[in-house]
């Protein structure tokens, strides 16, 4: 299972594999053609309320992660869809945030990888 993170403003590459935008809002200044998306999965993005509360404030990062993981646990079908992409080949989660360390795609990637490792260990 190979999952990468990438700002949507970076040029697409063949190694990206399946490219999925995981933000609720379309990124400014990027056309649909430039994005080279396979899917825009805004359902897995943080709720508007959570996004506004967080406001990209690193001081709220730990609590944001906890709340966002809780939201992700209610999106089983979408999480399964992302996991299926990742099992078929590279999956690149695209996001628009400037902060490459404190954003929803970081949490989503960790959520998917943790879920994969937990499920993998129960099938051994």
C-alpha positions in Angstrom: 0.0 0.0 0.0 1.7 3.1 -1.2 0.2 6.5 -0.3 1.8 9.8 -1.2 0.9 13.4 -0.3 1.2 16.3 -2.7 0.1 19.8 -3.0 -2.3 20.2 -5.9 -0.2 23.1 -7.1 2.7 20.7 -7.9 3.0 19.2 -11.4 1.4 15.8 -11.9 3.8 12.9 -12.5 3.2 9.4 -13.8 4.5 8.0 -10.4 1.5 9.7 -8.7 -0.7 6.8 -9.7 -4.4 7.6 -8.8 -4.7 11.3 -7.9 -7.5 12.1 -5.4 -8.3 15.6 -4.2 -9.3 15.3 -0.5 -10.2 19.0 0.2 -13.8 20.1 0.6 -13.1 23.3 -1.4 -11.7 23.5 -4.8 -8.2 25.1 -4.7 -7.8 28.6 -6.0 -6.1 29.1 -9.3 -6.1 25.5 -10.4 -8.3 24.5 -13.4 -9.9 21.1 -13.6 -7.6 20.3 -16.5 -4.4 21.3 -14.7 -5.4 19.2 -11.7 -5.3 15.9 -13.6 -7.6 14.3 -11.0 -9.0 10.8 -11.0 -11.4 11.8 -8.3 -12.5 14.6 -6.0 -13.5 13.0 -2.8 -14.7 16.0 -0.7 -16.8 13.7 1.5 -13.6 12.6 3.4 -12.5 16.2 4.0 -13.0 17.7 7.5 -16.4 19.1 8.1 -16.8 22.9 7.5 -17.2 23.3 11.3 -14.0 21.5 12.0 -12.1 23.2 9.3 -13.1 26.6 10.6 -12.3 25.7 14.2 -8.8 24.5 13.2 -8.0 27.4 11.0 -4.6 25.9 10.2 -3.5 26.8 13.8 -0.6 24.4 14.7 -1.5 24.9 18.4 -4.8 23.1 17.7 -3.2 20.3 15.6 -3.4 17.5 18.2 -7.1 18.1 18.9 -7.8 18.6 15.1 -6.3 15.2 14.4 -8.5 13.5 17.1 -11.7 15.2 15.9 -10.9 14.5 12.2 -10.2 10.8 12.8 -13.5 10.6 14.6 -15.2 12.1 11.5 -13.3 9.8 9.2 -14.6 6.8 11.1 -18.1 7.7 9.8 -17.1 7.5 6.1 -16.6 3.8 5.7 -17.4 3.6 1.9 -15.1 6.4 1.0 -12.2 5.0 3.1 -12.7 1.6 1.5 -12.6 3.3 -1.9 -9.3 5.0 -1.1 -7.8 1.8 0.4 -8.8 -0.1 -2.8 -6.9 2.5 -4.9 -3.9 2.2 -2.7 -3.8 -1.6 -3.0 -4.0 -1.4 -6.8 -1.0 1.0 -7.1 0.3 4.3 -5.9 -2.3 6.7 -4.5 -1.6 10.4 -4.2 -3.8 12.4 -1.8 -3.9 16.0 -3.1 -4.5 19.0 -0.9 -4.3 22.8 -1.3 -3.0 23.9 2.1 0.3 25.7 2.3 1.3 24.0 5.5 2.6 20.6 4.5 2.8 19.3 8.0 -0.5 20.4 9.5 -3.3 19.5 7.1 -6.1 17.1 6.6 -4.3 15.0 4.0 -1.6 14.1 6.6 -4.2 12.8 9.0 -6.1 10.9 6.3 -2.9 9.2 5.1 -2.0 8.2 8.6 -5.6 7.0 9.1 -5.5 4.8 6.0 -2.0 3.4 6.8 -3.0 2.6 10.4 -6.2 0.9 9.3 -4.2 -1.1 6.8 -1.7 -2.2 9.4 -4.4 -3.2 11.9 -6.4 -5.2 9.3 -3.2 -6.8 8.0 -2.2 -8.0 11.5 -5.6 -9.6 12.0 -5.3 -11.6 8.8 -1.9 -13.2 9.6 
